[in-house]
């Protein structure tokens, strides 16, 4: 926490719910660091891992410290997490604190369709609403006019690029172990490839969300006889993600629901050709055959076939590696940060 009493400083309360990637830092935490370098003072909330405790911490901080910040930034998710974002929007509005809602998660449009009134009311309370993807901007505009597009950024210089001219059958998967990310599909793809490529292996990076997806994935790997080909890395620090990604040559994203996954951008920044399900915001982000290969959700044969194409076609591997890096560079913080500064400055007015 930084002293926020100086009148020359903008004071920001930045609250976040735990994101779904393997790294431990969120976009808002990175934003806080950059804001401090240009004279903003920030109160960061919350670092707690437990969802209920984290949400209670957000609510308590927003209320108790309401005179110590001028604008709040809050991530808004779907499902059970929406309740806490909704409650926080009520608390902030009642306490007279302007706030910015950041739409998160590929499941938000479907949730909004089932909870139209609540969603519109929640978004209406905010001074500004921003979306990190064209997908959410398009899908959520009916619930609030004037949503601002501010893409999820990367510090591109942190990601060492290696051109994959000839990819090896070393796959990487980076998400939390949770049913909606379908980690078992990655194991099925590996098992199929192992019959053709004796040195095929898989690195799985991500924490356990507690819905037994990790246990089911391990059990499936044992049943299919590929457990010894998988490195279960667990959750890793954000700073270590590039090194883990560069242990492999092809990135597979097996998710059933998605928005603009930072994990995919991180893989592209490192030069890994990407094979991903074409769900949610993915088709808004990637171009099939140009900077990634897109396949149907839950289609083991399609995903395996796409990986096989990369392994057998060096020109395809090279193109995806080069174009993927070029796409990732468009999401560097140097592009996103000025938009955040402008939005926060207006929020403080």
Buried (B, 14 or more C-beta within 10 A) or exposed (E): EBEBEEEEBBBBBBBBBBBBBBBBBBBBBBBBEBBBEEEBBBBBBBEBEEEEEBBBBBBEBBBEBBEBBBBBBBBBBBEEBBEBBBBBBBBBBEEEBBBBBBBBBBBBBBBBEEBEEBBEBBBEBBBBBBBBBBBBBBBBEEBBEEBBEBBBBBEBEBBEBEEBEEBBBBBBBBBBBBBBBBBBBBBBBBBBBBEEBEEBBBBBBBBBBEEEBBEBBBBBBEEBEBBEBBBBBEBBEBEBBBEBBBBBBBBBBBBBBBBBBBBBBBBBBBBBBBBBBBBBBBEBBBEBEEBBBBBEBBBBEBBBBBBBBBBEBEEBBBBBBBBBBEBBBEBBBEBBBEBBBEBBEBBBE
